[in-house]
Amino acid sequence: MTYFEKLHPWCVIRPLPNLQRLVVARCRRRSDAESLVQVVGRLVPSVPYTIVFDPMPEPEDNSKISDRSVPEEI
């Protein structure tokens, strides 16, 4: 997690198929995220956007996730 991500926990996301999501922007305050959703919603009204609080973002390296999720056999 970068220092920027620690300071900006509010995320504006675009839901994608198969329960995936795309982080469009990160904001420090919820009010900033709400304002951004309003602006982007006017520019692209056909795409839904959602605000989520993400205090610990997922790591971008998928190999780290798979190592933790699969238990090692002895």
Secondary structure, 3 states (H helix, E strand, C coil): CCHHHHHCCEEEEEEECCCEEEEEEEECCHHHHHHHHHHHHHHCCCCCCEEEECCCCCCCCHHHHHHHHCCCCC
